[in-house]
Amino acid sequence: MASSSTSTATSTPFALELLPHPPSPAAKSPLASITTRQSTSRSHDEENSPVGDQPPEGAMVFERPNVSEVKGRLIAANFAVFLAGLSDASTGALIPYLQDAYDVGLLFVALIYLTNFAGWLVAAFTNVHLTARIGMGGAFVFGAFMQMAAYCIMFWKPPYPVFVCSFFFCGLGLAYQDAQANVFVANVNNAHRWLGLLHSLYGAGALISPLIATLIASKTPYWHYFYVVALGFSALNLGLLSWNFRKDLKGTAAARDSAGKDLKSALKERSVIILSLFFFLYVGAEVTAGGWVVEFLIRVRGGKASEVGYVASGFWGGLTVGRLVLADITHRLGERRMVMFYVLLSVVVQLIFWFVPSLVTSAVMISLLGFLLGPLFPTGISVLTKLLPRELHTAAVGFSATMGQAGSAAFPFMTGAIAAKSGVGVLQPVLVGLLAGMAGLWVLLPRTRRPTA
């Protein structure tokens, strides 16, 4: 993608050249070019919209970028999302240790999630404006810098108020990167597969995070040294994004002028509102389950912190495998049908986890829950791009993905706040309620794209 391709909300899907069709004649340079002509659809490109639903005459259309450049950007975007998983899953495994270190209760621990939520919420409404001004690459790099700055604060175990505030910058940085990654990957050929890979790497990061965090915290008195590891990863992330998106560090005047209008137009779409709420509940369920399961197994099921800390990795491992294994199956059997099937089956699995008081059963069920939840987010992004006109993809996908990720902080905070008074057993009804809400929202999702002028 060239610099303009992500700083304007009129972007269209570009090809990854992994399919056996010939390259576009217009792709004459290593960079994606911008043209004002009417684009055409390739009949064998299943991710493209029909020819009759092209952007209006004069809209910016993006030609196929250089293959090697796209691959490099895909690697960088995937690594950024991998690091997001590493960050999101670490807090839950470290809760028992930071409670002892700072001598705080669950309510004060929950403030971490609230501060993180504030960062995501700010990003949801500013992402389209930031991207319009500094381009996709600029937003990526700014987000990576904010994330690295947060780890620079966390790793030396500062006073608790400072430690909590650092999660605002971490959430803000992760949100900008997540929005750009979803917009970028949602517009390649066979996007359902690439989105599945992207979000499976999030799961992979979340899988190894509790393992690293628990190992450091249980074997040394320096639990906060986990953030030294995260800092090293974030420095690599900043380097990858800066290099691969170095030609996309500037927005355009047209994008800056249209950013506010594009966001308003996206928010008028029923599908954007419904899927934003769906993602909000989904990511809330995902991170609440992965973040509080360790504390639940310790307080309710009598497990040891040094042992059950690894159970969280079972959940994230299931999530990773689910996104890899179920991507094509979901696409072939029908995305709408399969998402509803996964959600209903998840309710059954969650009820077994709730009512069978066994550590082994809990470990198995939480892993299976992760497996079933795995494909929901990438599938939702894929469905959203098919419901919306192309010129709204940047604003809509960026907002929906970021607002959805805000749930990763909102519901863990709510769970922790309630648990401080009623006990961590509240995790179970919260998860069931989130799953039920997801099912209801999915039923309300429109089945066809709203007609456009």
C-alpha positions in Angstrom: 0.0 0.0 0.0 1.2 3.4 -0.8 0.9 6.2 1.6 -2.4 7.4 0.4 -3.9 4.0 0.4 -4.4 4.0 4.1 -4.9 7.7 4.9 -8.1 7.9 3.0 -11.3 6.1 3.5 -11.8 5.4 -0.2 -9.3 2.6 -0.3 -10.1 -0.6 -2.1 -8.9 -4.1 -1.9 -5.5 -4.7 -3.4 -4.2 -8.0 -4.6 -1.5 -10.0 -3.0 -0.4 -11.7 -6.3 -0.6 -15.1 -4.7 -3.3 -16.2 -7.1 -2.5 -17.5 -10.6 -3.9 -14.4 -12.5 -1.6 -12.0 -14.4 -0.5 -8.7 -12.9 -2.4 -5.5 -13.5 -1.0 -3.6 -16.5 -1.2 -0.4 -14.5 1.2 -1.7 -11.8 4.3 -0.2 -13.4 6.3 0.7 -10.3 7.3 -1.0 -7.1 4.8 1.2 -5.3 1.0 1.1 -5.4 -0.1 3.9 -7.7 -3.1 6.1 -7.3 -5.5 6.7 -10.1 -8.9 8.3 -10.6 -10.2 5.8 -13.1 -13.0 3.3 -12.5 -11.6 0.0 -11.2 -12.7 -3.4 -12.4 -13.3 -6.6 -10.6 -11.5 -9.8 -11.3 -14.1 -12.6 -11.4 -11.9 -15.1 -9.7 -11.0 -12.8 -6.8 -13.5 -13.9 -4.3 -12.9 -11.0 -1.9 -13.7 -8.3 -4.4 -17.1 -6.6 -4.7 -19.2 -7.0 -7.9 -18.3 -4.7 -10.8 -21.6 -2.9 -10.3 -20.6 -1.7 -6.9 -17.4 0.1 -7.6 -16.4 3.4 -6.0 -17.9 6.5 -7.7 -16.1 8.1 -10.7 -13.2 10.2 -9.5 -12.6 8.2 -6.3 -9.1 7.1 -5.6 -8.5 3.4 -6.6 -5.3 1.6 -5.7 -3.5 -0.7 -8.0 -1.7 -3.8 -7.1 1.5 -3.1 -5.0 4.8 -4.7 -5.4 4.7 -8.3 -4.1 7.8 -8.3 -2.0 6.7 -5.0 -0.4 3.3 -6.4 0.5 4.9 -9.5 2.0 7.2 -7.4 4.2 4.3 -5.3 5.4 2.2 -8.4 6.1 5.1 -9.8 8.3 5.3 -6.4 10.1 1.5 -6.2 10.7 1.4 -9.8 11.9 4.2 -9.3 14.3 2.5 -6.2 15.7 -0.7 -8.2 16.4 1.4 -11.0 17.9 2.8 -8.5 20.3 -0.7 -7.3 21.1 -1.5 -10.8 22.2 1.6 -11.0 24.3 0.6 -7.8 26.1 -3.1 -8.6 26.6 -2.5 -12.1 28.1 0.2 -11.1 30.5 -1.8 -9.2 33.1 -4.0 -12.1 34.1 -1.0 -14.4 34.8 0.7 -11.6 36.8 -2.3 -10.6 39.0 -1.3 -12.8 42.0 2.2 -11.4 42.0 1.4 -7.7 41.5 -1.2 -8.0 44.3 1.5 -9.1 46.7 4.1 -6.6 45.4 1.8 -3.6 45.7 -0.4 -4.9 48.4 -3.6 -4.1 46.5 -7.0 -5.9 46.2 -8.8 -6.9 43.1 -10.6 -3.6 42.7 -7.3 -1.8 42.4 -6.0 -4.5 40.0 -9.1 -3.9 37.9 -8.1 -0.2 37.5 -5.4 -1.5 35.1 -8.1 -2.7 32.8 -10.0 0.5 33.1 -7.0 2.6 32.2 -6.3 0.3 29.3 -9.9 0.7 28.2 -9.5 4.5 28.2 -6.6 4.2 25.7 -8.6 2.0 23.4 -11.6 4.3 23.5 -9.6 7.3 22.6 -8.0 5.5 19.7 -11.4 4.4 18.4 -12.5 7.9 17.7 -9.1 9.4 16.7 -7.7 6.6 14.5 -9.2 7.8 11.3 -8.0 11.3 11.9 -4.5 10.2 12.9 -4.2 8.0 9.8 -5.4 10.8 7.5 -2.6 13.0 8.8 0.4 10.7 9.1 -0.7 7.7 6.9 -1.0 4.1 7.8 2.7 3.8 8.4 2.8 6.8 10.6 -0.1 5.5 12.7 1.6 2.1 13.0 4.9 3.6 14.1 3.3 6.1 16.5 1.4 3.2 18.1 4.5 1.0 18.4 6.4 3.9 20.0 3.6 4.5 22.6 3.6 0.8 23.4 7.3 0.7 23.9 7.2 3.8 26.1 4.7 2.1 28.3 7.0 -0.9 28.8 9.8 1.5 29.7 7.7 2.6 32.6 6.4 -0.8 33.7 9.7 -2.8 33.8 11.2 -0.9 36.8 8.1 -1.4 39.0 7.2 2.2 39.5 4.7 3.4 42.2 1.3 1.8 41.6 -0.5 4.9 40.3 2.3 5.3 37.7 2.2 1.6 36.8 -1.6 1.8 36.3 -1.4 5.0 34.1 1.2 3.4 31.8 -1.5 1.0 30.6 -3.3 4.0 29.0 -0.3 4.5 26.7 -0.1 0.8 26.1 -3.7 0.5 25.2 -3.5 3.5 22.9 -0.5 2.2 21.1 -2.0 -1.3 20.7 -5.2 0.2 19.4 -3.6 2.2 16.6 -1.6 -0.8 15.5 -4.6 -3.1 15.7 -6.8 -0.8 13.6 -4.1 -0.4 10.9 -3.4 -4.2 10.8 -7.1 -5.1 10.4 -7.7 -2.5 7.6 -4.5 -3.6 5.8 -5.1 -7.3 5.9 -8.9 -7.1 5.3 -8.1 -5.8 1.8 -5.9 -8.5 0.4 -7.0 -11.4 -1.8 -8.5 -14.3 0.2 -8.8 -12.0 3.2 -10.5 -14.6 5.3 -7.3 -16.7 5.3 -5.0 -13.8 6.0 -7.3 -12.5 8.8 -7.3 -16.0 10.3 -3.5 -16.0 10.2 -3.3 -12.4 11.6 -5.5 -13.2 14.6 -4.0 -16.6 15.2 -0.7 -14.8 15.7 -2.5 -12.7 18.3 -3.4 -16.0 20.0 0.2 -17.2 19.7 1.4 -14.1 21.5 -1.2 -14.6 24.1 -0.2 -18.3 24.4 3.4 -17.8 25.2 2.8 -14.7 27.4 1.4 -16.5 30.5 4.2 -19.1 30.1 6.9 -16.4 30.2 5.2 -14.3 32.8 4.6 -17.3 35.1 8.1 -18.6 34.7 9.7 -15.3 35.6 7.3 -14.5 38.4 7.5 -18.0 40.0 11.2 -18.5 39.7 12.5 -15.0 40.6 11.3 -12.2 42.9 11.3 -9.9 39.9 7.9 -10.5 38.3 8.1 -7.1 36.6 11.1 -8.3 34.5 8.5 -9.7 32.2 8.2 -6.2 30.9 11.9 -6.3 30.0 11.1 -9.1 27.6 8.1 -7.2 26.3 10.3 -4.1 25.8 12.7 -6.1 23.7 9.9 -7.4 21.5 8.4 -3.9 21.2 11.8 -2.5 20.0 11.9 -5.1 17.3 8.3 -4.3 16.4 9.0 -0.6 16.1 11.9 -1.4 13.8 9.9 -3.7 11.6 7.0 -1.3 11.2 9.3 1.7 10.6 11.2 -0.1 7.9 8.3 -1.8 6.0 6.0 1.2 6.2 8.7 3.9 5.7 7.1 5.0 2.4 3.7 5.5 4.0 4.5 8.0 6.7 2.5 10.9 5.3 -1.2 11.5 4.9 -2.9 13.5 2.1 -4.9 16.7 2.1 -7.9 14.9 0.7 -7.8 12.3 3.4 -7.6 15.0 6.1 -10.5 16.8 4.7 -12.7 13.7 4.5 -11.7 11.9 7.7 -14.5 13.3 9.9 -17.1 12.8 7.1 -16.0 9.2 6.5 -16.2 8.3 10.2 -19.7 9.8 10.4 -20.8 7.9 7.3 -19.4 4.7 8.8 -21.3 5.2 12.0 -24.5 5.6 10.2 -24.2 2.0 8.9 -26.2 -0.5 10.9 -23.7 -3.2 10.3 -20.9 -1.1 11.7 -22.8 -0.5 15.0 -23.8 -4.1 15.4 -20.4 -5.5 14.6 -18.7 -3.0 16.8 -20.9 -4.1 19.7 -20.4 -7.7 18.8 -16.6 -7.3 18.8 -16.9 -5.3 22.1 -18.6 -8.3 23.7 -16.4 -10.9 22.0 -13.0 -9.4 22.9 -14.4 -8.7 26.3 -15.2 -12.4 26.7 -11.9 -13.5 25.2 -9.7 -11.4 27.5 -11.9 -11.8 30.6 -11.7 -15.6 30.2 -7.9 -15.6 29.6 -7.2 -12.8 32.1 -9.3 -14.1 35.1 -9.2 -17.8 34.7 -6.0 -18.1 36.7 -7.4 -16.2 39.7 -10.6 -18.2 39.4 -8.8 -21.5 39.6 -6.7 -20.3 42.6 -9.6 -18.8 44.6 -12.5 -21.1 43.6 -10.9 -24.4 42.5 -8.0 -24.4 45.0 -5.2 -24.5 42.4 -1.6 -23.3 43.0 -0.4 -20.1 41.3 2.8 -21.7 40.0 0.7 -24.5 38.4 -2.6 -23.0 37.1 -0.8 -20.0 35.7 -0.1 -22.2 32.7 -3.8 -23.0 32.2 -4.3 -19.5 30.7 -2.0 -20.6 27.9 -4.3 -23.5 27.2 -7.1 -21.0 26.4 -4.9 -18.9 24.1 -3.5 -22.0 22.5 -7.0 -23.2 21.7 -7.7 -19.7 20.3 -4.7 -19.9 18.0 -5.4 -23.4 16.7 -9.1 -22.4 16.2 -8.2 -19.5 14.0 -5.8 -21.6 11.9 -7.9 -24.7 11.6 -11.4 -23.2 11.3 -10.7 -20.3 8.9 -11.4 -22.2 5.6 -14.1 -24.4 7.2 -16.0 -21.3 8.3 -15.7 -19.7 4.9 -16.8 -22.7 3.0 -19.8 -23.7 5.2 -21.1 -20.2 5.6 -19.7 -17.5 7.8 -23.0 -16.4 9.4 -24.2 -20.0 10.0 -20.8 -21.1 11.5 -20.4 -18.1 13.8 -23.8 -18.8 15.4 -22.9 -22.5 15.7 -19.6 -21.6 17.5 -21.2 -19.2 19.9 -23.9 -21.6 20.9 -21.4 -24.4 21.4 -19.3 -22.1 23.4 -22.2 -21.5 25.8 -22.4 -25.3 26.4 -18.7 -25.5 27.0 -18.8 -22.6 29.4 -21.6 -24.1 31.4 -19.6 -27.3 31.8 -16.6 -25.3 33.0 -18.9 -23.5 35.4 -20.8 -26.5 37.0 -18.1 -29.2 37.0 -15.7 -28.4 39.9 -12.6 -30.1 38.6 -9.3 -28.6 37.8 -8.7 -31.0 34.9 -12.1 -30.4 33.4 -11.7 -26.7 33.8 -8.4 -26.8 31.9 -9.9 -28.8 29.1 -13.0 -26.7 28.8 -11.2 -23.4 28.8 -8.9 -24.6 26.0 -12.0 -25.8 24.0 -13.7 -22.4 24.7 -10.7 -20.7 23.2 -10.8 -23.0 20.1 -14.4 -22.2 19.4 -14.0 -18.5 20.0 -11.0 -18.3 17.8 -12.5 -17.6 14.3 -15.1 -15.2 15.5 -13.2 -11.9 15.3 -11.5 -12.4 11.9 -14.7 -13.8 10.4 -16.6 -10.7 11.7 -14.0 -8.4 10.0 -14.4 -10.4 6.7 -18.2 -10.1 6.9 -18.0 -6.3 7.6 -16.0 -5.7 4.5 -18.6 -7.5 2.4 -21.4 -5.5 3.9 -19.9 -2.1 3.3 -19.0 -0.1 0.2 -15.2 0.0 -0.3 -14.8 3.7 0.4 -15.9 3.1 4.0 -13.5 0.2 4.8 -10.8 2.3 6.4 -13.1 4.2 8.7 -15.4 1.3 9.5 -12.9 -1.5 10.0 -10.6 0.7 12.0 -13.4 1.9 14.3 -15.0 -1.5 14.7 -11.8 -3.4 15.4 -10.6 -0.7 17.8 -13.9 -0.4 19.6 -14.1 -4.1 19.8 -10.7 -4.3 21.4 -11.8 -1.8 24.0 -13.9 -4.7 25.4 -10.6 -6.3 26.2 -10.3 -3.8 29.0 -13.9 -2.9 29.9 -15.2 -6.3 30.8 -12.1 -7.5 32.7 -12.3 -4.3 34.7 -16.0 -4.9 35.4 -15.3 -8.5 36.4 -12.6 -7.5 38.7 -14.7 -4.7 40.3 -17.5 -7.1 41.0 -15.2 -9.9 42.1 -13.7 -7.5 44.7 -17.1 -7.6 46.5 -18.7 -10.9 45.4 -15.7 -13.1 44.7 -14.0 -14.2 41.5 -16.7 -16.8 40.9 -18.6 -14.0 39.1 -16.4 -14.9 36.1 -18.8 -17.6 35.0 -22.1 -15.7 34.8 -20.2 -12.8 33.2 -18.9 -15.1 30.4 -22.3 -16.7 29.8 -23.9 -13.3 29.6 -21.3 -12.0 27.1 -21.8 -15.1 24.9 -25.5 -14.7 24.9 -25.2 -11.1 24.0 -23.0 -12.0 21.1 -25.5 -14.5 19.8 -28.3 -11.9 19.9 -26.2 -9.3 18.0 -25.2 -11.7 15.3 -28.9 -12.5 14.6 -29.5 -8.7 14.1 -26.7 -8.3 11.5 -28.0 -7.3 8.1 -27.7 -9.9 5.4 -27.2 -7.7 2.4 -25.3 -4.5 1.8 -27.2 -1.3 2.2 -28.0 0.2 -1.3 -25.6 3.0 -2.3 -26.3 5.8 -4.7 
